């Protein structure tokens, strides 16, 4: 009665070996996961870094000669961007599925690449929506990318990076400040509302994401700062000036508005 069980076990071991091995390395710059062809060459590589709530990285799929078949930026914040893979028995990549979408935006993209066990592309399909409309356009059905005579290049992979914009307000006066924020297109990341800031307080108003651009906050939120007076009396206006823009990363910018006494005139900082 052990014979069938033994055959099943041997078949499982053979399949695992045929699909190549996978190893994980911890480095100073992040985690690297390598999947191999059965002869030991690298088939795919995944590099990630950052805390659990804000992981980003990059993924690659290679043919047997080491040529890049697909390369994709990944992240787990401001929406998502991911790359999933399946493999042929020889360890070569069989199917690559890429996807990306912002947090609360209209842009999204999903593409599927298929390859034979020698790394030749056998199919491609895509769906999505960018600032110009649907991908592919209505009436167009893409089943296969046109054959090219030049080596596959990264710029041929359609990828849209989501740029993250964060808005902050600093109360730079000696009085309390009542801030009203009204989002143009409310989203989970930028809901708007009314807030009270004590002198010296910094409030994170929210964030929004857009593809490949850093649109100014004025297009996405209206801010009004006022100084509260006694009960039943009108609030006095405050100046609200954008004084700082900090580039936290190539895809992440922070905007700092400062509430100032009425009549203050300052230039916007670069």
C-alpha positions in Angstrom: 0.0 0.0 0.0 3.0 2.3 0.3 3.8 2.1 -3.4 1.3 4.7 -4.7 2.3 7.1 -1.9 5.9 6.7 -2.8 5.2 7.4 -6.5 3.2 10.6 -5.5 6.1 11.8 -3.3 8.7 11.2 -6.1 6.5 12.9 -8.6 6.2 16.0 -6.3 9.9 16.1 -5.7 10.6 15.8 -9.5 8.1 18.6 -10.3 9.6 20.9 -7.6 13.1 20.2 -9.0 12.0 20.8 -12.6 10.6 24.2 -11.8 13.9 25.5 -10.4 14.8 26.6 -6.9 14.1 29.8 -5.1 16.3 31.6 -2.6 15.8 34.6 -0.4 18.6 37.0 0.6 18.5 39.7 3.3 20.8 42.7 2.4 21.4 46.2 3.8 19.3 47.7 1.0 16.4 45.2 1.2 15.2 41.7 0.5 16.1 39.9 -2.7 14.2 36.8 -3.9 15.8 34.8 -6.8 14.1 32.1 -8.8 16.4 29.9 -11.0 16.3 27.8 -14.2 17.0 24.2 -13.5 20.6 24.7 -14.7 21.2 27.4 -12.0 20.8 30.6 -14.1 18.5 33.3 -12.7 15.0 33.3 -14.1 13.3 36.1 -12.0 14.5 38.5 -9.4 12.4 40.5 -6.9 13.9 43.3 -4.8 11.9 45.0 -2.0 12.6 47.3 0.9 10.8 49.4 3.5 8.5 48.7 6.5 5.4 46.5 6.1 3.1 49.5 5.6 5.2 51.1 2.9 7.1 48.4 0.9 8.4 49.3 -2.6 10.8 47.6 -4.9 11.4 46.2 -8.4 10.9 42.9 -10.2 12.5 41.4 -13.3 12.0 38.4 -15.5 14.9 37.1 -17.7 15.4 34.7 -20.5 18.1 32.0 -20.4 20.7 34.4 -21.8 20.0 37.0 -19.1 18.0 39.4 -21.3 15.3 41.3 -19.4 11.8 40.2 -20.6 9.8 42.3 -18.2 10.8 44.9 -15.5 8.2 46.5 -13.2 8.2 48.9 -10.2 6.3 47.6 -7.2 4.8 49.2 -4.1 2.2 48.6 -1.4 1.3 52.2 -0.6 -0.7 55.0 -2.4 -2.7 52.3 -4.1 -0.6 49.4 -5.4 1.8 48.2 -8.1 2.6 44.5 -8.4 4.1 41.8 -10.7 3.1 38.1 -10.4 4.8 35.2 -12.2 4.3 31.5 -13.1 6.9 29.2 -14.5 7.6 26.5 -17.1 9.0 23.1 -15.8 12.5 24.2 -16.8 12.3 27.3 -14.5 11.7 29.8 -17.4 8.9 32.3 -16.8 5.6 31.3 -18.3 3.3 34.2 -17.6 3.9 37.6 -16.1 0.9 39.7 -14.8 1.6 43.3 -13.9 -0.9 45.8 -12.4 -0.9 49.3 -10.9 -3.5 51.7 -9.5 -3.4 54.8 -7.4 -5.3 55.4 -4.2 -8.5 57.2 -5.2 -7.5 58.0 -8.8 -9.0 57.0 -12.1 -5.8 55.6 -13.5 -5.3 51.8 -13.5 -3.4 49.3 -15.6 -3.2 45.6 -16.0 -1.0 43.7 -18.5 -0.4 40.0 -19.1 2.7 38.6 -21.0 3.1 35.0 -21.9 6.4 33.3 -23.0 7.5 29.8 -24.2 10.1 27.9 -22.3 12.9 29.5 -24.3 11.9 33.1 -23.5 10.1 34.0 -26.7 7.0 36.1 -26.1 3.9 34.3 -27.3 1.1 36.7 -26.2 0.2 40.0 -24.6 -3.1 41.5 -23.4 -3.7 44.8 -21.6 -6.5 46.7 -20.0 -6.6 50.0 -18.1 -7.6 53.7 -17.9 -5.3 56.7 -18.0 -5.9 60.4 -18.1 -6.9 60.1 -21.8 -9.4 57.3 -21.4 -9.5 53.5 -21.7 -6.6 51.3 -22.6 -6.8 50.0 -25.3 -9.1 52.6 -26.9 -12.7 51.5 -27.6 -12.9 49.3 -30.7 -9.2 48.2 -30.4 -8.5 44.7 -29.2 -4.8 43.9 -28.5 -4.0 40.2 -28.4 -0.3 40.3 -29.3 2.3 43.0 -29.4 3.8 43.6 -32.9 7.1 41.7 -33.5 10.2 43.8 -33.4 13.7 43.2 -34.7 15.4 45.0 -31.9 16.0 43.6 -28.3 13.3 44.2 -25.8 13.8 47.4 -23.9 12.4 48.6 -20.6 10.7 51.6 -22.2 8.6 49.2 -24.3 6.9 48.1 -21.0 3.9 50.3 -20.4 4.3 51.4 -16.8 2.8 54.5 -15.1 4.4 55.6 -11.8 2.0 57.1 -9.3 3.4 60.3 -7.8 2.3 60.9 -4.2 1.4 64.4 -3.0 1.0 65.2 0.7 -0.4 68.4 2.1 0.4 69.9 5.5 -0.6 73.1 7.3 1.5 74.7 10.0 0.0 77.2 12.4 2.8 79.8 12.5 0.8 82.3 14.6 0.4 82.8 18.4 -3.4 82.1 18.1 -5.5 79.1 17.5 -6.3 78.4 13.9 -9.5 76.9 12.4 -8.7 75.3 9.1 -11.4 74.3 6.6 -10.2 71.9 3.8 -12.6 71.1 0.9 -11.4 68.4 -1.4 -12.2 68.9 -5.1 -12.6 65.1 -5.6 -12.9 63.5 -2.1 -11.1 60.2 -1.6 -10.0 58.0 1.3 -6.6 59.8 1.2 -8.0 63.3 1.1 -11.4 63.6 2.7 -11.4 67.3 3.7 -13.0 68.6 6.9 -12.6 71.3 9.6 -9.7 71.2 12.1 -8.4 73.3 14.9 -4.7 73.9 15.2 -3.0 75.3 18.3 0.0 77.7 17.9 2.9 75.7 16.4 0.8 72.7 15.4 1.3 70.9 12.1 -1.6 69.2 10.5 -1.4 66.5 7.8 -4.5 67.4 5.6 -4.2 64.4 3.4 -2.7 63.0 0.2 -3.5 62.4 -3.5 -1.8 60.5 -6.3 -1.5 61.2 -10.0 0.3 59.4 -12.8 3.7 60.8 -13.7 3.0 64.4 -12.5 3.0 66.5 -9.3 -0.1 68.7 -9.8 -0.3 71.6 -7.3 -2.5 71.2 -4.3 -4.7 74.2 -5.3 -6.2 71.9 -8.0 -7.2 69.3 -5.5 -8.2 71.1 -2.3 -9.4 74.5 -1.1 -7.9 75.7 2.2 -9.3 78.5 4.4 -7.6 79.5 7.7 -9.3 81.7 10.3 -8.7 82.9 13.8 -11.6 82.1 16.1 -13.0 84.9 18.2 -15.5 84.9 21.0 -18.8 83.0 20.9 -21.2 84.3 18.3 -18.6 86.6 16.7 -17.3 86.3 13.2 -13.9 84.6 12.8 -11.0 86.8 11.6 -9.2 85.7 8.4 -5.6 84.5 8.4 -3.2 84.4 5.5 -2.4 80.9 4.2 0.8 80.7 2.2 2.7 77.8 0.6 6.2 78.3 2.0 7.8 74.9 1.6 7.9 72.0 -0.9 10.0 69.0 0.1 10.9 66.2 -2.3 10.8 63.1 0.0 11.6 60.8 -3.0 11.5 61.0 -6.8 7.8 60.0 -6.6 6.8 61.7 -3.3 6.4 65.4 -2.7 5.3 67.2 0.5 3.7 70.7 0.5 3.7 72.9 3.7 1.2 75.7 4.0 1.8 78.2 6.9 -1.1 80.1 8.6 0.2 83.6 9.2 -1.3 86.8 10.6 -3.6 88.7 8.3 -1.8 91.2 6.1 1.4 89.1 5.9 2.9 89.1 2.4 5.5 86.4 1.6 6.7 84.8 -1.6 6.2 81.1 -2.2 9.4 79.2 -1.6 10.8 77.2 -4.5 
